[in-house]
């Protein structure tokens, strides 16, 4: 029994993309160091322990998911879809809890941490969408109304479900970005992108000028275009963020020495271990630290795109592109939010921000990419 288990673990490790794993561990350990600094002011190490446990579980999931054959998994697409929907619907039960105005977390007494269903469901969503696009590609039908409705209906349903239950607009935008990148890679007709983009812009503009959007959303957009708009209110978080990044200059104030990062004052940098972890890097490690953070994420994204290029099947290609699109959108939005050029929508920086379910999901997604990369090799090289 022990020998079989040892052989199984050895096979899993042999099939994993160790280069990608090394990059993911490097990013998450760097993030853990920033989280330790960001939470040091309150003399608590709980979040560091949770993040460390999440990384350890994530590495294990990475290795296990590396042997996952996505082609065989998506055959059971009905179970994947039903499980995803039911998991999100758990938010309507007493297990669902609200933070920052969004009912987006599950808090069960038997779980050590709270789970965010929208984070967990990203991976099965990308796999199901890849199957739909692969079927359309096989039929050569990427331009018709029926093809657009086939995949668009899936995306709209998931976005409406998540937003209707949790009100989490940030997660909805991530799902839309995954869809856009995968549809573009599949060769979807560009006129559909133009039509959908124009329609979304028109709807947002109409809701904005008729005051149909929630007031907090309107205020956040106003603050982006006019930094002097309510700097002590809606613009406070991002004003603090800009101050932190600017004060770091080139080399920073030193790890564990940032004025705002180490301050317990309520007027200091908010949510510093979550949304504004990039600001912590800017204040304590300066421009050099920020470039290093973005450099590591960029290398991971490029590895995903390279895997998409060498993948054997269209389905595997689309999954890799979708995961890369998720990383790109979250990184751009989070960094833009910290630099006060994008609105605050509660998206974390991949691998660096605090979040148990987020870090585990990221490693699972990278494990899927790892498996696709290894299966692209000839049999005698695996």
N, C-alpha and C positions, 0 to 999 in steps of 0.2 A: 504493500500500500504506500509506504513512504517512498519507495523507488519510483512508483508510478507518478506520485505527486511531484517528485523532484524532476522527473523527465518532462512532465507537463509544464512545469514552471520554466524549465530550460527551453522548451519549444516555444513558449510564449515570448520569452526574452529574445530568442533567436529571430522570431518573426517581427519584432518591433523595430521601428526606425529609431535607432539610438541617437542619431544626430538631432532629430526633431525633439526627442525626449530631453536631451541635454539642454537644448535651447529653452524648452518650456520650464524645466527645473530652474535654470538660471534666472529666467524672468520672475518666476514665483518666489524664489529665495530673495531676490532683489526687492520685490514687493513686500515680502515679509519683514525685511529690514526697515523699510519705510513705514510699515504699519507699526512696528515696535517703537519707532521714534514718534509717530503720530499719536500713539496712545500712552506714551510714557508720562505725560503730564498728570494723568489721573491715578497714577500708581497702581494700575491694573494690568494684568497680563492675560486676561481671559481671551481677548480677541486674538492675541498672538498664538495662544494654545489652539484655539478653534481653527485658525488659518493653517497652522502647522499640521493639525490633524487632517484638514481638508486637502492639503498638498500630498500628504502620505497616502490618503485614500485615492486621490486623483492619480498618483503614479501607478498604483495597483490597477486602477480602472484603465489607465492608458495601456498597460501591458496586456490586460485581458481583452480590451476592445481591438487590439492589434490583430487578434486571431479571428475577429468577427468578419464573416463574409456578408457584406451588405446586400449582395445580390440575393442571398438566401433569406435574409431578414425581411426585405421588402415584399417578398412573396406573401407574407402574412400582413399585408398593409391594413386590412380591416381591424386587426387587433391593435396595431400601432396607432391608428387613427382613434379608435374607441378609447384606448388607454389614455391618450393625450387629452381628449375631451373630458373624460371622467376626472382626470387629475386636476384639470383647471376648475371643474365644477365643485371640487372639494372646498374651494374658497367660499362657496355659499353656505357651507356647513359651519357649525360652531368652531371648527378647526381653523377657519380663516380669520386672520387678524389684519389690522390696518396700521400702516406706518406712513407718515408724511402724506396723508390724505388718500393713499391707495390701499385697497384691500387686496394685497398681492402676495401675502405670505401665509404659510400653513404652520401652525404651532401645535404640535401633538405632544402629549406628555411622555410618549415613548421615544421621541426624537431628541437628541442632544442639542440640535440647533433648528432654527426655523428654515423652512424650504420655500423657494419661490418657484411655483409651477411654470411660469412663463420662461424661466431660465432652463428648466429641465426639459421642456417640450421643444426647445429650439432644434435639437438634434433629430428627433423623429420627424419633425416638420420638414427639415431639409431633406431627409431620406425619402419621405413620401412625395415631396415636390419633385425630387430628382426622378423618381419613378414615372410620374406623370409626364415630365418633359422628355424622358427617354422613349416613352410610348409614342408621343407625338413625333419625335425625331425619326423613329422607326417607320412611321406612316408617311413621313414627309409632309406633315401638316403643321406648319409653324406660322401661317399667315391668316388662317380663316377665323371668323367670328367664333366658331365652335371651339377652336383650340384656345383662344383667349379666354373664353368663358370657362373652359375645363380647368385651367390652372388658376385663373383669376377668382373663380368662385371659392376655391379652397383657401386662398390667401385671405379673401374678404371675410370668409366665415371665421377663420382663426383670429383675425384682428378684431372683428366685431365681438367675438366671444371674450377675448382677453380684456378689451376696453370696457365692454358692457358690465363685466363682473368686477374687475379690479380698478378700472379707470387709469391703468398704467399706459400712458401714451408713449413713453420711451420704449418699452418693450414692443409695442405695436410697430414703431418705426424700424426697429431691428428686424422684425419679421418681413416688413416691406423691403428692406434693403437686401435681405437674403434672397427674396423672390426676384428682385430687379437684377441682381448679379447673375443668378442662375438662368433666368430667362434670356438675358443678353448673351451669355455663353452658349446657350442652346440655339441661338440664331433666330430668336423671335423677331417678327417684323418690327422695324424701328417705328413705323407709324403708330403701333400700339403704345410704345413708350411715350411718344409725343402726345398722343390723345389722352392717356392716363395722367401724364404730368400736367398737361394743360387743364384737365378737369379738376385735378387736386388743387392746383394753384387758384383756379376760379372759385372753388368751393371755400377754400381757406380765406380768400380775399372777401368773399361775400359774407362769411360768418364774422370776419374781423370788423368790417365796416358797418355791419348791422348789429354789432354787440351780442351776437349769438354764442360766441365762444365764452368759456368760463373766464371770469375777470382776471384770475391769476395768470392764465395763459397770455391774455392780451397784455398784461403788465410786464411779463417777462420778455415779450417781443419788443415792447416799447423801450425797455431798458437796454436791449441790444443796440437799437438804432440811436438811442440817446442816453449816453452813460450818466448824464446829469439828472435823469428821471428817477426820482425817489432813491437816491444813493443810500439813505439810511433805512430803507425798507426792502423793496423787491430787488434792488441792485446791491444789497449789502454783501451777500456771499461772494459774488464775483469781484466786487471792489476789494475785499480782503484777499481774494485769490491773486489778483493783479499785484497788490502790494507785496504779497509773499514772494511771488516769482521775480518781481523787479528787484527786491532787496537782496536776492541771491546773487545777482550779477553773473560773473563768469564761473567762479568756483564755489559759490555758496557760502553760507555762514558756518558750515560744518555739521556733520551728522550729529543728531541729538542736541543741536545748539541753535536751531532756528527760533527767532524771537516769537513768532506767532505759533509755530508748531509746538513749542514747549510751554506755551502760556495756557493757564487754566481759566483765564478771563473769558467771559461769555462773548466779548467783542472780538475775540481772536478768530482765526481761520476755522470755519464750521465744517462738520463732516469730513474732517481731514484724512481719516482712514478709508473713506468711501469715495464720494464724488470728487474730492479735491486732493487725492493722493499725488497727482502730478504737481500740484502747487507745493506740496511738501518737498518733492524732489527739487523743484526750482529754488525754494528758499534755502534748503540745507546743502544741496549739491550743485546749485547754480546751472548755468547753461550747459555745462559739461554733463551734469547728471541727467538733464532733460533729453539731451541728444542720445545719451546711452539708453535711456528708457525707450525712446522712439526707435532707436536702432535695433534693439532686441526684438521688439514687436514686428518691425519691418522684416527682419530675417525670418521670423516664424511665418508671416504672411506669404513671403516669397517661396518658402518651402511648401506651403499648401498649394500655391499656384503651380509650382514645378511638378508636384505630384499630380495635379489635374492634367498637366500636359502629357505625362507619361502613363496615365491611367489606361487600363485596357478597354473599358466600356464607357459609353456616354454617361450612364447612371453614376459611375464612380467619379467621372470628371465633374459632373454638376454638383455632387456633394462637396467635393474639395473647394470648388468655386464659391458655393454658398457659405461654407465655413470661413473662407478668406474674406468674403463680403461682410460677414458679421463682425469679424475682427477690425476690418477697415472702418466700418461705420461707427462702431463703438469708440474706437480710438480717436477718430476725427471729431466726433461729437463731444467726447469727454475733454479732450485737449482744448477744443474750441470753447467749451464752457468755462474752463479754467482761465482762458485768455480773454474772456468776455466778448467773444465774437459769435457765440452760439448760445441759445437759451438753455436754462437749467431744466433737464428732463429726467434726471436721476439715473443716468447710465454710468456704469463704472468703467474703469480702465482695465482691459483684459489682462489677467495674470498679476496685476499690481494692486488693485483695490481689494479691500476686505470683503469677504463673502464666501461662506462655506459651500453653498449649492452652486455658486458661480464658478469657483475654482475647480470643483469636481467635474462640472459639466464641460468646462474648457478642456480638461485632460481627457475626458471621454471622447470629445469631438476630435482632439488631436490623435487619440488612439485609433479612431476610424481612419483618419488620413494616413496614419502610420501603416495600417493594414493594407490600405490601397496601394501605398508606395511599394511595399514589399511584394505584393501580388503582381505588380507590374514587371518584376524581374523574371527572367527565364527560370524554369523549375530547378535547373542545376545550380543557380546562384542563390536560391532561397535558403 
